[in-house]
């Protein structure tokens, strides 16, 4: 999905900061709870790195305790880790699987998460299990989008607007189903400096970007509000129209796009490349 | 394992003089200037000495190999407009290596024409610092290494649980290399064999623009590799560990057994700790030794790389190294600059928003520790991450000026020219300036040039000595090994009562309270460590030392010399009696028990003066004063009693002041690190004129002026 030689160029720092601040919510809003126990007795509990009183005194089965703690916080947590020192060492070993020299980044992460989950037992567990989904589109959906619909050289465009002002812009160049370059509109200087939030603006962006990066397979212009609704930490089914009722958006896809899935994936891609949220 | 005993500096000495060495080595290199035309470059407190003239380091990073060569002149033009006098570039092994043993320095890919780049830099009057790696980071997928080297299982570092240690980058993952592995060095030697002839003729003393060579980057501190029980447990790392123990225990395994409470038959059988299980202070020596070894192997690696370059003809220019901004690695700066073949160790780091106090500490640390206080990889934009904040010009100025006001004299703006996986540089990849940022850099660099900032010295009379041995205690208790599932290191950290009179926690609080009180009063100080030699210490009239129950014997010598030179050494909260092996040690005990027991200093300054004078000197023959202070408040009273100089003071404690002097010229820096405008009276003796250099408003006043500073602003006035 991601080229090992991925290039990320010409991002306007202010635009990137805006995009990043929305993305940060995917990992930053919900805290993580870690409970350390030894021989079933709880020793220390930390909520996002801050020590707090232990909620569970005995850990007979880490898998159950992790689930119980997660439920106690009524879904306000991103993740619960329950472990003793031996379990921690096992997690540590599982996180350090040997990568293959040309292994794709997310392929490795998928293997690594699988190895981590295989270590869960009465002494160590993480709930919910770590998974690769991030942004509005699930990892598997994103992978099949790239593999099945974008085998040849092409590019995808996302621009977000605050009123008529460009909030952020990202272009991905795809080659052999792998993203090998991400750029911002700044790459094209004046040619895209005044692009408007309109169908005409979308067409202009497609023409300018297409001249450099080849066929435009998908392009989406979104309002900031809709963008924030899509990047809310939940998975979404489509865009726009159904997932974002009443929104104003402009989109183009020259791929089969049942229920706006190609447009969703065009929007969601940038949560995987260049952003990686643990 | 073959161990070379000669270090880089000794190597140079053995070459019977720099001129002879230059002609000897220069003859091997194509395109060399005439040997002896220029003198070798040296580092001094104001910059790089080039033929007797000081060249302050105002550098910007520009990676030639990331830009098409026809663009280089335009990029140099912009850097020149910016006001930089030096460019810094990495020369990544992984970029130039085509396949094992084959390298491209521009024959095939024009953007890799290193010599053309150096020639152009020279023609545009830039000096150059080359970063030769092997690790250059640069947000490269393989951090500058060739992938084949990293994926060689023989070279990969090993964790305490027997696996490789994996690093994640924007492009993928790779195993960290072991810097203790011989094969890594033999691979690196091939690269250096090919690289050195390309650059040797471009060194300054051979007529070229290269004034410094930076090796590796943040050695031993790869993200996630900084924990005590993470890496490196590579078999050859353990061989080195055993050799180090043998040296530390003078070859006596019985001595180690006595200290460890163990029964090893030989040093080769000693098991390194793989997690912290200590309960009393008697259990600490194996962990302290492991931690000391981890620090030592960094200097060992650097020394080795430096020597490899010297042996191939890279001599006559200073060798640099950059460390991360965290305090811990900075404690070893004196060791590195003294022993590792490294002439200058700078502190990396891009200051973030709200980082004022961190930045102040890092800059004071550079000022106190290094021969030339330098920030490398500093603040020219941001790496690509979701914590990017999109720096605006004013923020940027505040961050850079914060570093300068607290002691930094040389800077490399990283990256001055934007590139792949980096954003917010003053010059875009295509040469267009980012106007607002560009203007800010221009303004600061103009200020540095116009006032001749390099000629000024910060007037700090106090050095706060962090205790390297105690710092190891804080570090060795960290059980955290991995952050890849966001499990914070501190989860498995506990406050353990080792049975010390002054616990680690007591020491930590003492240091924090003393610092806060010193800030409150308005003292300026630099940070040092117990690794500083007496020469450096002697620059300061007063040293404040964090002390617990134990002290490393080898660190006493510099303190003794400092006292002999008339220094005032105030220590607390503990009064050490033990050495690093947790044995009651007469030498340690005698030294610290010789201190005056100044448990109380009268609050009133006038009354305080005689009280301070009456304090007993340190060891009998010492003209200096050694004073034990348990209470942080008393430390402050004592500093006041000793009349530590504060030529300017302020009514508003939200503002920070520092003073720089050069002969009779005086610069006053005032920082407002809050989000509100701050007004303050500034007090001083006599009548003074304040001419604004960076900031707003000129003032004349007798005894006092009143100024107001915008939020997040550093103002500078020349005071006469």
Interface residues (C-beta under 8 A of the other chain):
Chain A: X2 X3 X4 X5 X6 X7 X8 X9 X10 X11 X12 X13 X14 X15 X16 X17 X18 X20 X23 X24 X27 X32 X34 X36 X43 X44 X46 X48 X49 X51 X79 X81 X83 X85 X88 X89 X90 X91 X92 X93 X95 X96 X97 X98 X99 X101 X103 X104 X105 X108 X116 X126 X130 X186 X189 X274 X275 X276 X277 X278
Chain B: X141 X147 X148 X151 X153 X159 X160 X161 X162 X163 X164 X165 X166 X168 X170 X171 X172 X173 X174 X175 X275 X381 X382 X384 X385 X386 X387 X388 X389 X390 X391 X392 X418 X419 X420 X421 X423 X424 X428 X429 X430 X432 X434 X479 X481 X482 X484 X485 X486 X487 X488 X490 X491 X492 X494
